[in-house]
Amino acid sequence: MINNKDISIVIPEYYGESILAELLKRLHATLQTLTDSYEIILVNDCSPDNVWEAIRQVCAVDKRVVGLNLSRNFGEHYAIIADSTRPLKGAVVVGFTMSFLSVITALYNVIAYFLEFYTVPGYTTTIFSIWFACGLLLFMMGVLGLYIGRIFDQVKARPIFIVMDELNVEE
């Protein structure tokens, strides 16, 4: 491999200005224990806060950070794949969203709470079981709705995202 990065991390940014510095500090500390050859790709998903200016400042100082600015809000899933407009730089590309991580943490905390305090059989267990099953059904209906919405978007045959500006991108 010629000048390839080993790891590429893709992070969509939406209302992320306040946590960007801490996020990059922790990512650099973690990634430096794994390899010296990595890149962090920050994608501004047309955030209303001033995150693009923060990304510009970081990219001016650190060449391992790549900035992509989308022309409008396309959603976090499209922001993760926005890096696909250029050749793959890493042997491993990881895309994650803060909301996904927070949902997993919240779900874990809720289940742990109920398992800890409501393990007594009877009325409470029955109600909890019904609410959990109904919540699961509503969640699956939401997933189905998202799937149908994506089919609708795909049928329109429009580009899935438009990159307006790029920083630290090698041609």
Backbone as CSV, one residue per row, in Angstrom:
resi,resn,N_x,N_y,N_z,CA_x,CA_y,CA_z,C_x,C_y,C_z
1,MET,0.836,-1.192,0.000,0.000,0.000,0.000,0.873,1.244,0.000
2,ILE,0.507,2.201,-0.812,1.273,3.435,-0.908,0.506,4.546,-0.205
3,ASN,1.080,5.067,0.873,0.504,6.173,1.634,-0.940,5.926,2.073
4,ASN,-1.319,4.696,2.316,-2.677,4.416,2.773,-2.769,4.565,4.282
5,LYS,-3.905,5.023,4.718,-4.190,5.097,6.148,-4.686,3.735,6.588
6,ASP,-4.409,3.366,7.799,-4.892,2.090,8.304,-6.342,2.177,8.766
7,ILE,-6.706,3.289,9.388,-8.052,3.448,9.930,-8.617,4.796,9.495
8,SER,-9.878,4.782,9.059,-10.610,6.012,8.757,-11.870,6.014,9.610
9,ILE,-12.072,7.096,10.365,-13.260,7.252,11.203,-14.114,8.344,10.580
10,VAL,-15.372,8.042,10.267,-16.294,9.013,9.673,-17.326,9.386,10.733
11,ILE,-17.427,10.694,11.021,-18.341,11.167,12.060,-19.201,12.298,11.507
12,PRO,-20.514,12.071,11.404,-21.389,13.182,11.019,-21.547,14.149,12.185
13,GLU,-21.503,15.422,11.880,-21.627,16.450,12.916,-22.912,17.229,12.709
14,TYR,-23.762,17.220,13.704,-24.981,18.021,13.711,-25.190,18.473,15.138
15,TYR,-25.134,19.759,15.363,-25.121,20.331,16.710,-23.976,19.744,17.525
16,GLY,-22.809,19.651,16.940,-21.690,19.039,17.624,-20.580,19.990,17.987
17,GLU,-20.803,21.287,17.846,-19.747,22.259,18.105,-19.236,22.178,19.545
18,SER,-20.138,21.998,20.489,-19.737,22.026,21.900,-18.937,20.788,22.308
19,ILE,-19.088,19.676,21.596,-18.385,18.445,21.981,-17.246,18.089,21.039
20,LEU,-17.037,18.876,20.003,-16.061,18.522,18.972,-14.641,18.425,19.531
21,ALA,-14.220,19.389,20.320,-12.843,19.386,20.842,-12.598,18.162,21.729
22,GLU,-13.534,17.861,22.610,-13.386,16.704,23.495,-13.434,15.398,22.708
23,LEU,-14.308,15.332,21.718,-14.402,14.138,20.880,-13.085,13.876,20.159
24,LEU,-12.505,14.908,19.556,-11.242,14.742,18.835,-10.099,14.392,19.782
25,LYS,-10.099,14.994,20.965,-9.057,14.687,21.950,-9.095,13.214,22.325
26,ARG,-10.288,12.697,22.595,-10.415,11.287,22.973,-10.119,10.357,21.798
27,LEU,-10.578,10.733,20.602,-10.305,9.895,19.431,-8.811,9.812,19.146
28,HIS,-8.123,10.954,19.179,-6.672,10.953,18.944,-5.961,10.083,19.980
29,ALA,-6.346,10.228,21.245,-5.699,9.437,22.298,-5.917,7.945,22.083
30,THR,-7.123,7.565,21.700,-7.426,6.146,21.476,-6.746,5.620,20.226
31,LEU,-6.836,6.373,19.136,-6.284,5.892,17.861,-4.760,5.828,17.890
32,GLN,-4.117,6.726,18.632,-2.658,6.700,18.694,-2.134,5.466,19.417
33,THR,-2.973,4.852,20.254,-2.554,3.600,20.873,-2.629,2.436,19.888
34,LEU,-3.435,2.588,18.834,-3.601,1.527,17.844,-2.637,1.661,16.671
35,THR,-2.541,2.877,16.128,-1.717,3.113,14.942,-1.416,4.601,14.828
36,ASP,-0.345,4.906,14.109,-0.042,6.310,13.816,-0.666,6.737,12.491
37,SER,-1.163,5.778,11.752,-1.687,6.043,10.419,-3.215,5.965,10.439
38,TYR,-3.844,7.106,10.682,-5.297,7.160,10.717,-5.763,8.519,10.240
39,GLU,-7.047,8.593,9.921,-7.662,9.868,9.578,-9.046,9.919,10.213
40,ILE,-9.453,11.133,10.557,-10.778,11.364,11.121,-11.511,12.268,10.142
41,ILE,-12.652,11.799,9.640,-13.425,12.553,8.651,-14.655,13.111,9.347
42,LEU,-14.725,14.433,9.455,-15.858,15.113,10.076,-16.765,15.645,8.971
43,VAL,-18.020,15.251,8.988,-18.975,15.651,7.951,-20.004,16.569,8.587
44,ASN,-20.024,17.825,8.156,-21.023,18.777,8.628,-22.303,18.535,7.848
45,ASP,-23.334,18.061,8.537,-24.618,17.765,7.909,-25.519,18.997,7.969
46,CYS,-24.975,20.124,7.520,-25.679,21.409,7.485,-26.221,21.772,8.869
47,SER,-25.358,21.682,9.856,-25.737,21.959,11.235,-26.022,23.445,11.434
48,PRO,-27.093,23.778,12.173,-27.407,25.188,12.404,-26.425,25.892,13.334
49,ASP,-25.673,25.130,14.138,-24.690,25.792,14.985,-23.426,26.078,14.169
50,ASN,-22.384,26.481,14.804,-21.178,26.939,14.115,-20.148,25.812,13.979
51,VAL,-20.598,24.583,13.760,-19.688,23.440,13.738,-18.763,23.469,12.520
52,TRP,-19.191,24.007,11.385,-18.318,24.031,10.213,-17.101,24.913,10.453
53,GLU,-17.270,26.026,11.144,-16.121,26.878,11.469,-15.172,26.162,12.422
54,ALA,-15.733,25.408,13.361,-14.894,24.624,14.275,-14.123,23.548,13.504
55,ILE,-14.778,22.911,12.537,-14.102,21.906,11.710,-13.000,22.571,10.882
56,ARG,-13.266,23.748,10.342,-12.240,24.495,9.574,-11.000,24.758,10.429
57,GLN,-11.218,25.195,11.665,-10.098,25.496,12.558,-9.293,24.243,12.875
58,VAL,-9.982,23.135,13.113,-9.293,21.878,13.417,-8.505,21.408,12.201
59,CYS,-9.103,21.489,11.015,-8.428,21.038,9.790,-7.204,21.892,9.464
60,ALA,-7.235,23.162,9.842,-6.088,24.030,9.589,-4.889,23.627,10.449
61,VAL,-5.161,23.073,11.617,-4.100,22.693,12.545,-3.669,21.241,12.363
62,ASP,-4.613,20.344,12.136,-4.348,18.903,12.103,-4.694,18.336,10.734
63,LYS,-3.699,17.888,9.993,-3.905,17.358,8.642,-4.484,15.946,8.653
64,ARG,-4.555,15.296,9.816,-5.186,13.981,9.901,-6.709,14.094,9.955
65,VAL,-7.218,15.311,10.118,-8.658,15.542,10.170,-9.098,16.081,8.810
66,VAL,-10.096,15.426,8.225,-10.670,15.821,6.942,-12.053,16.388,7.211
67,GLY,-12.382,17.502,6.570,-13.695,18.106,6.746,-14.499,18.070,5.470
68,LEU,-15.744,17.666,5.557,-16.680,17.686,4.431,-17.908,18.471,4.858
69,ASN,-18.360,19.376,4.009,-19.516,20.211,4.299,-20.603,19.885,3.286
70,LEU,-21.706,19.316,3.740,-22.802,18.981,2.838,-23.635,20.227,2.549
71,SER,-24.255,20.264,1.366,-24.984,21.456,0.937,-26.280,21.676,1.707
72,ARG,-26.855,20.595,2.231,-28.057,20.697,3.068,-28.076,19.502,4.016
73,ASN,-29.060,19.436,4.881,-29.159,18.320,5.817,-29.718,17.102,5.089
74,PHE,-28.865,16.111,4.876,-29.279,14.875,4.208,-29.569,13.765,5.209
75,GLY,-29.218,13.945,6.463,-29.402,12.905,7.476,-28.089,12.226,7.790
76,GLU,-28.023,11.658,9.010,-26.760,11.118,9.480,-26.284,9.912,8.684
77,HIS,-27.190,9.109,8.146,-26.763,7.931,7.399,-26.079,8.325,6.095
78,TYR,-26.617,9.323,5.418,-25.978,9.791,4.195,-24.695,10.553,4.502
79,ALA,-24.668,11.213,5.655,-23.444,11.912,6.047,-22.309,10.917,6.290
80,ILE,-22.630,9.743,6.812,-21.594,8.732,7.041,-20.998,8.255,5.722
81,ILE,-21.834,8.103,4.684,-21.309,7.613,3.405,-20.832,8.741,2.499
82,ALA,-20.876,9.991,2.983,-20.436,11.120,2.161,-18.961,11.017,1.798
83,ASP,-18.201,10.289,2.580,-16.777,10.118,2.289,-16.551,9.201,1.092
84,SER,-17.597,8.546,0.607,-17.435,7.615,-0.509,-17.202,8.328,-1.834
85,THR,-17.176,9.655,-1.837,-16.905,10.385,-3.070,-15.426,10.359,-3.440
86,ARG,-14.584,9.915,-2.538,-13.154,9.848,-2.809,-12.657,8.437,-2.549
87,PRO,-11.465,8.077,-3.039,-10.980,6.705,-2.849,-10.817,6.359,-1.377
88,LEU,-11.028,5.102,-1.072,-10.901,4.608,0.296,-9.456,4.744,0.756
89,LYS,-9.257,5.413,1.882,-7.907,5.638,2.396,-7.517,4.630,3.457
90,GLY,-8.486,4.032,4.097,-8.164,3.143,5.203,-8.478,1.697,4.906
91,ALA,-7.728,0.844,5.547,-8.039,-0.583,5.466,-9.310,-0.865,6.260
92,VAL,-9.574,-0.040,7.272,-10.786,-0.155,8.075,-11.449,1.212,8.091
93,VAL,-12.715,1.264,7.714,-13.474,2.508,7.766,-14.610,2.302,8.739
94,VAL,-14.684,3.172,9.733,-15.707,3.058,10.757,-16.550,4.317,10.715
95,GLY,-17.845,4.140,10.623,-18.763,5.268,10.692,-19.708,5.041,11.848
96,PHE,-19.853,6.022,12.701,-20.776,5.870,13.810,-21.416,7.210,14.099
97,THR,-22.517,7.140,14.783,-23.218,8.360,15.143,-23.372,8.419,16.643
98,MET,-23.354,9.612,17.146,-23.503,9.793,18.574,-24.897,9.375,19.029
99,SER,-25.908,9.602,18.175,-27.265,9.237,18.577,-27.404,7.735,18.724
100,PHE,-26.757,6.955,17.860,-26.829,5.500,17.956,-26.228,5.024,19.270
101,LEU,-25.076,5.583,19.620,-24.437,5.196,20.872,-25.282,5.591,22.075
102,SER,-25.905,6.755,22.012,-26.723,7.197,23.141,-27.994,6.374,23.263
103,VAL,-28.569,5.933,22.135,-29.766,5.089,22.196,-29.437,3.752,22.849
104,ILE,-28.302,3.170,22.486,-27.902,1.897,23.082,-27.692,2.061,24.592
105,THR,-27.026,3.135,24.981,-26.795,3.382,26.403,-28.108,3.598,27.142
106,ALA,-29.009,4.376,26.560,-30.301,4.629,27.206,-31.117,3.347,27.322
107,LEU,-31.130,2.537,26.279,-31.865,1.277,26.317,-31.303,0.356,27.400
108,TYR,-30.007,0.283,27.488,-29.366,-0.527,28.529,-29.775,-0.045,29.918
109,ASN,-29.749,1.275,30.124,-30.094,1.825,31.441,-31.551,1.562,31.808
110,VAL,-32.454,1.696,30.832,-33.874,1.458,31.105,-34.121,-0.005,31.464
111,ILE,-33.545,-0.912,30.686,-33.739,-2.341,30.956,-33.121,-2.715,32.300
112,ALA,-31.934,-2.196,32.591,-31.300,-2.493,33.878,-32.142,-1.971,35.039
113,TYR,-32.734,-0.802,34.875,-33.587,-0.233,35.915,-34.786,-1.131,36.190
114,PHE,-35.464,-1.535,35.116,-36.642,-2.378,35.298,-36.285,-3.757,35.840
115,LEU,-35.181,-4.319,35.391,-34.791,-5.634,35.895,-34.386,-5.575,37.362
116,GLU,-33.806,-4.451,37.759,-33.358,-4.319,39.146,-34.518,-4.096,40.109
117,PHE,-35.482,-3.251,39.724,-36.533,-2.847,40.652,-37.860,-3.572,40.459
118,TYR,-38.080,-4.177,39.304,-39.380,-4.778,39.030,-39.255,-6.257,38.695
119,THR,-38.580,-6.987,39.546,-38.452,-8.422,39.310,-39.493,-9.210,40.100
120,VAL,-40.363,-8.511,40.829,-41.421,-9.183,41.601,-42.519,-9.609,40.635
121,PRO,-42.891,-10.916,40.631,-43.963,-11.350,39.720,-45.302,-10.792,40.144
122,GLY,-46.175,-10.616,39.163,-47.509,-10.104,39.461,-47.876,-9.003,38.507
123,TYR,-48.624,-8.053,39.038,-49.158,-6.963,38.218,-48.055,-6.165,37.524
124,THR,-47.018,-5.820,38.252,-45.929,-5.014,37.688,-45.250,-5.721,36.527
125,THR,-44.970,-7.000,36.686,-44.316,-7.752,35.624,-45.201,-7.853,34.395
126,THR,-46.485,-8.049,34.607,-47.425,-8.138,33.484,-47.477,-6.824,32.718
127,ILE,-47.614,-5.731,33.439,-47.664,-4.414,32.795,-46.352,-4.124,32.069
128,PHE,-45.244,-4.409,32.719,-43.950,-4.182,32.076,-43.834,-5.003,30.795
129,SER,-44.261,-6.259,30.834,-44.175,-7.126,29.656,-45.025,-6.578,28.520
130,ILE,-46.235,-6.128,28.838,-47.119,-5.564,27.805,-46.515,-4.297,27.224
131,TRP,-46.023,-3.411,28.063,-45.441,-2.161,27.579,-44.191,-2.429,26.748
132,PHE,-43.384,-3.378,27.174,-42.178,-3.697,26.427,-42.530,-4.256,25.049
133,ALA,-43.503,-5.176,25.000,-43.910,-5.755,23.713,-44.501,-4.685,22.794
134,CYS,-45.340,-3.817,23.343,-45.928,-2.738,22.528,-44.854,-1.765,22.054
135,GLY,-43.912,-1.457,22.911,-42.811,-0.576,22.509,-41.981,-1.183,21.404
136,LEU,-41.753,-2.483,21.491,-41.008,-3.177,20.447,-41.767,-3.143,19.126
137,LEU,-43.086,-3.340,19.180,-43.894,-3.265,17.963,-43.860,-1.867,17.350
138,LEU,-43.976,-0.839,18.189,-43.914,0.535,17.673,-42.548,0.833,17.064
139,PHE,-41.498,0.333,17.697,-40.158,0.513,17.159,-40.037,-0.128,15.775
140,MET,-40.530,-1.338,15.637,-40.452,-2.038,14.351,-41.293,-1.335,13.285
141,MET,-42.441,-0.760,13.685,-43.240,0.012,12.726,-42.466,1.239,12.262
142,GLY,-41.718,1.853,13.165,-40.889,2.993,12.788,-39.799,2.601,11.818
143,VAL,-39.162,1.456,12.054,-38.136,0.956,11.131,-38.746,0.692,9.768
144,LEU,-39.931,0.096,9.745,-40.620,-0.161,8.477,-40.932,1.143,7.755
145,GLY,-41.369,2.158,8.507,-41.635,3.465,7.899,-40.387,4.086,7.302
146,LEU,-39.256,3.978,8.012,-37.995,4.490,7.470,-37.609,3.757,6.193
147,TYR,-37.811,2.452,6.178,-37.490,1.637,5.008,-38.340,2.061,3.814
148,ILE,-39.637,2.260,4.029,-40.517,2.693,2.940,-40.137,4.091,2.475
149,GLY,-39.754,4.959,3.401,-39.302,6.303,3.019,-38.049,6.274,2.163
150,ARG,-37.130,5.386,2.485,-35.907,5.259,1.684,-36.218,4.702,0.296
151,ILE,-37.173,3.788,0.216,-37.590,3.297,-1.108,-38.135,4.457,-1.931
152,PHE,-38.950,5.302,-1.317,-39.506,6.464,-2.008,-38.396,7.392,-2.493
153,ASP,-37.413,7.666,-1.621,-36.291,8.525,-2.015,-35.491,7.914,-3.153
154,GLN,-35.302,6.599,-3.130,-34.519,5.934,-4.170,-35.249,5.945,-5.508
155,VAL,-36.562,5.839,-5.482,-37.347,5.835,-6.710,-37.242,7.188,-7.419
156,LYS,-37.060,8.266,-6.646,-36.935,9.597,-7.254,-35.639,9.758,-8.042
157,ALA,-34.652,8.893,-7.816,-33.375,8.856,-8.547,-32.595,10.170,-8.446
158,ARG,-32.630,10.806,-7.301,-31.828,12.012,-7.063,-30.519,11.600,-6.409
159,PRO,-29.478,12.446,-6.493,-28.244,12.122,-5.764,-28.538,12.087,-4.262
160,ILE,-27.896,11.138,-3.559,-28.226,10.995,-2.146,-27.590,12.070,-1.273
161,PHE,-26.525,12.710,-1.757,-25.933,13.827,-1.031,-25.112,14.661,-1.998
162,ILE,-24.870,15.912,-1.627,-24.050,16.821,-2.419,-23.034,17.454,-1.479
163,VAL,-21.750,17.252,-1.759,-20.692,17.832,-0.938,-20.426,19.239,-1.453
164,MET,-20.572,20.228,-0.570,-20.396,21.615,-0.961,-18.941,22.063,-0.833
165,ASP,-18.218,21.568,0.202,-16.867,22.033,0.460,-16.066,20.896,1.084
166,GLU,-14.748,20.851,0.818,-13.874,19.818,1.363,-12.611,20.464,1.926
167,LEU,-12.120,19.927,3.036,-10.880,20.383,3.655,-9.953,19.202,3.864
168,ASN,-8.660,19.379,3.626,-7.628,18.348,3.808,-7.896,17.076,3.000
169,VAL,-8.518,17.216,1.845,-8.816,16.065,0.991,-7.742,15.959,-0.067
170,GLU,-7.092,14.775,-0.107,-6.084,14.534,-1.124,-6.760,14.070,-2.397
171,GLU,-6.359,14.601,-3.521,-6.953,14.208,-4.805,-6.362,12.933,-5.314
